[in-house]
Amino acid sequence: MIGAIRNPSSFLMLFPLFLLCSCDQGQPTQPLEPEPAFEIWDAVHGGGNEHFFWLPPMVSPAPTFSGVFDPLADPTVEVSKWVVVEDVGSWMSTGVGFALGTGLEVNAPEEWYGAEWYVFDDPVEDDDLFRVSVTASGQELGYADLLIVDKVTGRLKKTLGDQYILMSEDNGKKFLKIRFRIEEGAVSGITIDATALTGNNLRIDPGMGSHSAETPVTLDLPTGTYNLVSGNGAVTFSVSEAGRVDYASGLDLVLEGRGTRHLTVLGHEITIDARVLSGSGFLISSIGSAPLDQITSFRLLPTRPLPSGYQLSVVNGAVVFSVSETGEIDYASGLDPILTGRGTQQLTLLGHEITIDATALGAGNFTIASVGSAPATGVTAFRLLPSQPLPSGFTFLFDGSEFVFSVSAFGGLDYDASLDSKLLGRGTSFLTVLGT
């Protein structure tokens, strides 16, 4: 559940509902078992991030600070609950969270971030323990553990610590004011989240290496301009002296995070329909593969103009297509008979219809390697993409013998001159096999 900011009244509940507990054990990243350690972690408590501060009513008294407030940190707040299963405890998300625009506000004049958590919108029991944590650019900045003391009478129960939080009330509904301060320097590096892209790897040039695209990565990027590369697609972004991301307005559909330390890479959704082709699957080089019998969507970065682009191959046949900054597909005009979708975000592959007459071979089946098999007693049509010139191409197999034929961009067949006595059809789309 994503919370929403409401207008709280000026009244505070007169009885303490939460007990805020602290100890100086540092920052645990894994749950303790079977009992949690009640903690608060920030610049003042637990030796936490020196530029992150919990503010009243989360703590009392108010902390002192001297850093510069960062109104562009773009944090998120998550509420977790301590749950014990088979004597093993762990923090589990409650589904309650806040982000800018969805319940979290930034008050730049007063230099705080805040949200209102309506605690009893979900079932809550006495002794329930919650953790409110703050994250920015994939980095945990601080957290506070809160214990429900008595949701009905306000009677306190003995536990660790001695700080209490007063709930506020809005039209009879109790809520907790979550307040905190983030200063410049709290978040280190630039976090790049490319998990939306299709493909497992990304590269940051110059000199920042290759990284998995399956999880966000935080990098110490000096001021400068960088290229983010995935497959044959790439985008350019810059990092300012203040450590903020920027990029051209033309990439607004591809990237998010301008002015922050968190770059989200969305890519363009490109749909591939290769269902009429012969074979079992296709491959987009350095991106991924998919079966031919379904329409598949990929999220790809823009490429340079043709002849650069993504290579899509089925067995030994291949075509190249490009993706513009606005997500439009393009390909060479010579491929117009076998591709459709120029200027759109869906590429449909028709291939060339290649017909093979192997009836002279007699009984049995022949095979086009990795494409399919058919009875030699009949005439069979295949739909194939153009191949590289000989000696590359498609391999024909029958009864222990084999030969290679190629398919041109225009659908014309070719084969080695030594096969002229056994094959007919060079330059056409009809191959007659007289022998092997």
C-alpha positions in Angstrom: 0.0 0.0 0.0 1.5 3.4 -1.0 0.6 6.0 1.6 -0.8 9.4 0.8 -0.1 12.8 2.5 -3.0 14.0 4.5 -3.5 17.3 6.4 -2.9 16.5 10.0 -4.5 18.4 12.8 -2.5 20.4 15.3 -3.5 17.9 18.1 -1.2 15.2 19.5 -2.5 12.2 21.2 -1.9 12.5 24.9 -0.8 9.0 25.4 2.3 7.3 24.0 1.5 4.6 21.5 5.0 3.7 20.2 8.1 3.0 22.1 11.3 4.0 20.1 14.2 1.9 21.2 17.9 2.3 20.5 21.2 0.6 21.1 24.7 1.2 19.7 25.3 -2.1 17.8 25.8 -0.5 14.3 23.8 -1.4 11.3 22.5 -4.9 10.9 21.8 -5.9 7.3 20.4 -9.4 8.2 17.6 -10.3 10.6 18.5 -11.5 14.0 16.9 -14.7 15.4 14.7 -15.3 17.2 14.5 -11.8 18.8 15.3 -8.5 17.0 17.6 -5.8 18.3 15.6 -2.6 18.9 17.5 0.0 17.0 17.6 3.5 15.6 20.3 4.3 13.0 21.3 7.8 11.8 24.0 10.3 12.3 23.3 10.6 16.0 22.3 7.1 16.9 24.1 3.8 16.2 27.0 5.3 14.3 25.0 5.7 11.1 25.2 7.9 8.0 26.6 11.3 9.1 24.3 13.2 6.8 21.0 11.5 7.7 19.0 12.6 10.7 15.7 11.4 12.2 13.7 14.5 13.3 11.0 14.9 16.0 8.7 13.3 16.7 10.7 10.3 15.5 13.4 11.3 18.1 13.7 13.6 21.0 15.4 16.0 21.5 15.9 17.4 18.0 19.4 16.8 16.7 21.9 19.5 15.7 23.4 19.5 12.3 25.6 21.7 10.2 25.5 20.2 6.7 23.7 21.4 3.6 20.1 20.1 3.1 19.6 18.0 0.0 16.2 18.6 -1.5 17.0 16.4 -4.5 17.9 13.1 -2.8 14.7 11.4 -4.0 14.3 9.0 -1.1 11.8 6.3 -0.5 10.4 5.1 2.9 9.5 1.5 3.6 7.7 0.0 6.6 8.7 -3.6 7.5 7.4 -5.8 10.3 9.3 -8.3 12.4 7.8 -11.8 11.7 8.8 -15.0 13.4 8.3 -18.3 11.5 9.4 -21.6 13.1 11.5 -19.7 15.7 13.3 -17.7 13.0 12.6 -14.0 12.8 13.1 -11.6 9.9 12.0 -8.2 8.7 9.2 -8.6 6.1 7.7 -5.8 4.0 4.3 -4.7 5.0 3.6 -3.2 1.6 3.5 0.3 3.2 5.8 2.7 1.4 6.2 6.3 0.5 7.9 8.1 -2.3 7.9 11.6 -3.7 4.5 12.0 -5.4 3.0 9.1 -3.5 2.8 10.2 0.1 6.3 11.6 0.7 6.8 15.3 0.6 10.0 17.5 0.8 9.8 20.7 2.7 12.8 22.7 1.4 12.2 25.9 3.4 12.1 23.9 6.7 14.6 21.3 5.4 12.9 18.0 6.0 11.3 15.1 4.3 8.1 13.6 5.7 5.1 11.3 5.4 2.1 10.4 7.5 1.7 6.7 8.2 -1.9 5.8 9.2 -0.8 2.9 11.3 -4.2 1.3 11.8 -5.2 1.2 8.2 -3.9 -2.4 8.4 -4.3 -4.9 11.3 -2.0 -4.1 14.2 -1.6 -5.8 17.5 0.1 -4.9 20.8 3.8 -5.8 20.8 4.0 -5.6 17.0 7.5 -4.4 16.0 8.0 -2.3 12.9 11.0 -0.9 11.1 10.8 2.4 9.2 13.7 2.6 6.8 14.8 5.3 4.3 16.6 4.5 1.1 18.0 6.8 -1.7 19.7 5.7 -4.9 19.6 2.1 -3.7 21.5 2.9 -0.4 19.9 2.6 3.0 20.4 5.9 4.8 18.7 5.1 8.1 16.1 3.2 10.0 14.1 3.3 13.3 12.4 0.4 15.0 9.0 1.1 16.6 7.1 -1.1 19.0 3.3 -1.0 19.4 2.9 -0.6 23.2 -0.9 -0.5 23.7 -3.1 0.4 20.8 -6.2 0.8 22.9 -5.4 2.3 26.3 -1.9 3.6 25.8 -0.6 1.6 28.7 3.1 1.1 28.3 4.9 -2.2 28.4 8.4 -2.8 29.6 11.0 -3.1 26.9 14.4 -1.8 26.0 15.0 2.0 25.7 13.1 4.9 27.1 12.0 7.1 24.2 8.3 7.4 23.3 6.6 8.7 20.2 3.3 10.6 20.3 0.8 9.8 17.6 -1.1 12.5 15.9 -4.8 12.4 15.0 -6.7 13.4 11.9 -10.5 13.2 12.0 -10.3 10.4 14.6 -7.6 8.5 12.7 -4.2 8.1 14.4 -1.1 8.5 12.3 2.6 8.7 12.8 4.5 11.7 11.5 7.7 10.4 9.9 10.2 13.2 9.6 13.9 13.1 8.6 16.6 15.2 7.1 19.0 14.3 4.3 22.1 16.4 3.7 24.4 16.6 0.7 26.9 13.7 1.0 24.4 11.2 2.4 24.2 9.4 -0.9 27.5 8.4 -2.5 28.1 7.8 -6.2 25.5 7.5 -9.0 23.1 4.5 -8.9 22.2 3.1 -12.3 19.1 0.9 -12.5 19.0 -0.8 -15.9 16.9 -3.8 -14.6 14.1 -2.8 -17.1 16.3 -3.5 -20.1 16.4 -6.8 -21.9 19.9 -8.3 -21.6 22.2 -9.3 -18.7 25.0 -6.8 -19.0 25.7 -3.1 -19.4 28.9 -1.2 -19.9 29.8 2.3 -18.8 32.4 4.1 -21.0 34.9 5.5 -20.6 36.7 3.3 -18.1 33.9 2.2 -15.7 33.7 -1.4 -16.9 30.9 -3.9 -17.4 28.2 -4.6 -14.8 25.2 -6.9 -14.4 22.0 -5.3 -15.5 20.0 -7.6 -13.3 20.5 -5.4 -10.2 21.1 -1.6 -9.7 24.8 -0.7 -9.5 26.2 2.3 -7.6 29.4 3.8 -9.1 31.7 6.6 -8.1 31.5 8.6 -11.3 33.6 11.8 -11.5 32.2 14.9 -13.2 32.0 14.2 -17.0 30.2 12.6 -19.8 29.5 8.8 -20.1 28.1 6.3 -22.5 25.9 3.5 -21.2 26.0 0.6 -23.6 23.7 -2.5 -23.8 24.2 -4.8 -26.8 24.6 -2.5 -29.8 22.4 0.2 -28.2 23.8 3.2 -26.2 22.8 6.4 -24.5 24.9 9.4 -23.3 24.5 11.0 -19.9 26.6 13.4 -17.8 27.4 13.9 -14.1 27.7 17.5 -12.9 30.1 18.9 -10.3 27.3 18.5 -7.8 27.0 14.8 -8.5 23.7 15.0 -10.4 22.7 13.2 -13.6 21.8 15.0 -16.8 21.0 13.9 -20.3 19.5 15.2 -23.6 15.8 16.0 -23.6 15.4 13.6 -26.5 16.1 10.7 -24.1 13.3 11.5 -21.8 11.4 8.4 -22.9 14.4 6.3 -22.3 15.9 7.6 -19.1 14.6 8.9 -15.8 16.5 10.7 -13.0 17.6 14.1 -14.3 18.9 16.2 -11.5 19.2 13.3 -9.1 21.9 10.7 -8.3 19.7 7.8 -9.5 19.6 7.1 -13.3 16.8 4.7 -14.3 17.3 3.2 -17.7 13.9 2.3 -19.3 14.8 1.7 -22.9 12.2 1.4 -25.7 9.7 -1.5 -25.8 10.3 -3.2 -29.2 8.1 -6.1 -30.2 9.3 -8.8 -32.5 6.9 -11.0 -34.5 8.9 -13.8 -36.3 6.2 -16.5 -36.1 6.1 -17.2 -39.9 9.8 -18.1 -40.0 11.1 -21.6 -40.1 13.0 -22.8 -37.1 12.5 -22.8 -33.3 13.9 -19.5 -32.0 15.7 -16.3 -32.8 18.6 -14.4 -31.2 19.3 -10.7 -30.8 23.1 -10.6 -30.4 24.2 -9.6 -26.9 20.6 -9.2 -25.8 18.7 -12.5 -25.7 16.7 -15.1 -27.4 13.1 -16.0 -27.8 10.9 -18.7 -29.5 9.6 -18.2 -32.9 6.1 -19.3 -32.1 5.1 -16.2 -30.1 5.4 -12.4 -30.3 8.1 -11.2 -27.9 8.8 -7.8 -26.4 12.3 -6.5 -25.7 13.4 -3.3 -24.0 16.3 -1.9 -26.0 18.4 1.2 -26.0 18.6 3.4 -29.1 21.3 2.5 -31.6 23.4 4.6 -34.0 21.8 5.0 -37.5 22.1 2.2 -40.0 24.2 0.3 -40.9 24.7 0.0 -37.1 22.0 -1.7 -35.1 20.9 -4.9 -33.5 21.5 -8.2 -35.4 18.6 -10.6 -35.3 19.4 -14.1 -36.4 17.6 -17.4 -37.0 20.1 -20.2 -37.4 22.5 -18.8 -40.1 20.2 -16.2 -41.4 20.2 -12.7 -40.1 19.0 -9.1 -40.5 20.0 -5.8 -38.8 17.6 -3.2 -37.5 18.1 0.1 -35.7 16.2 1.9 -33.0 16.0 5.7 -32.9 16.0 7.9 -29.8 12.2 8.0 -30.1 11.9 4.2 -30.4 11.2 3.9 -34.1 12.6 0.9 -36.0 14.5 1.2 -39.2 16.2 -1.3 -41.6 17.9 -1.2 -45.0 15.5 -0.6 -47.9 16.7 -3.9 -49.5 15.0 -5.8 -46.7 11.5 -4.3 -47.5 10.3 -7.6 -49.0 11.1 -9.6 -45.8 10.5 -7.0 -43.0 7.7 -4.7 -42.0 7.4 -2.1 -39.3 9.7 0.7 -40.3 8.9 3.8 -38.2 7.0 1.8 -35.6 7.9 -0.2 -32.5 7.0 -3.6 -33.9 9.2 -5.5 -36.3 7.6 -8.3 -38.3 9.9 -10.8 -40.0 8.5 -12.5 -43.1 11.7 -14.0 -44.5 12.1 -15.4 -48.0 10.1 -18.4 -49.1 12.6 -21.0 -50.2 11.1 -24.2 -51.8 13.0 -27.4 -51.8 12.2 -30.3 -54.1 14.1 -33.4 -53.0 11.8 -36.0 -54.6 14.7 -37.4 -56.6 16.3 -38.6 -53.4 13.5 -41.2 -52.8 12.1 -42.2 -49.4 13.3 -40.7 -46.2 13.5 -37.3 -44.6 15.9 -34.5 -45.3 16.9 -31.8 -42.7 17.9 -28.2 -42.8 20.2 -28.0 -39.8 18.5 -26.3 -36.8 15.6 -25.3 -39.0 13.5 -28.4 -39.6 12.9 -31.7 -41.4 10.6 -32.8 -44.2 9.8 -35.9 -46.3 12.0 -36.1 -49.3 9.0 -37.4 -51.2 7.4 -34.0 -51.3 8.1 -30.4 -52.2 8.5 -28.3 -49.0 8.6 -24.5 -48.5 10.7 -22.9 -45.7 10.8 -19.2 -44.7 14.4 -18.2 -44.1 16.3 -15.0 -43.4 19.2 -14.0 -45.7 22.5 -15.7 -44.9 26.1 -14.6 -45.3 27.6 -15.5 -48.7 29.2 -18.9 -49.2 30.8 -20.7 -47.6 28.3 -19.6 -44.9 24.7 -20.6 -45.2 22.2 -23.3 -44.4 23.2 -27.0 -44.2 21.1 -29.6 -46.0 21.4 -33.1 -44.7 20.2 -36.4 -46.1 21.3 -40.0 -45.4 24.7 -39.0 -44.1 25.5 -36.5 -46.8 25.3 -32.8 -46.6 25.9 -29.5 -48.5 25.6 -25.8 -47.8 23.4 -23.3 -49.7 23.1 -19.6 -49.1 20.2 -17.1 -49.4 20.8 -13.6 -50.6 19.2 -10.4 -49.3 16.9 -10.7 -52.4 16.0 -14.4 -51.8 18.3 -15.9 -54.5 19.9 -19.2 -53.7 23.6 -20.0 -54.2 25.7 -23.1 -53.7 29.3 -24.2 -54.6 30.0 -24.8 -58.3 31.0 -28.3 -57.5 27.4 -29.1 -56.8 26.1 -28.0 -60.2 25.5 -31.6 -61.3 23.4 -32.3 -58.2 21.5 -29.1 -57.6 19.3 -26.8 -59.7 18.1 -23.3 -58.9 21.0 -20.9 -58.4 19.7 -17.4 -58.3 16.1 -18.4 -57.8 14.1 -19.3 -54.7 13.4 -22.9 -55.8 16.1 -25.5 -55.0 15.9 -28.9 -56.8 18.1 -31.6 -55.2 19.0 -34.3 -57.8 21.5 -36.1 -55.5 23.9 -35.6 -52.6 
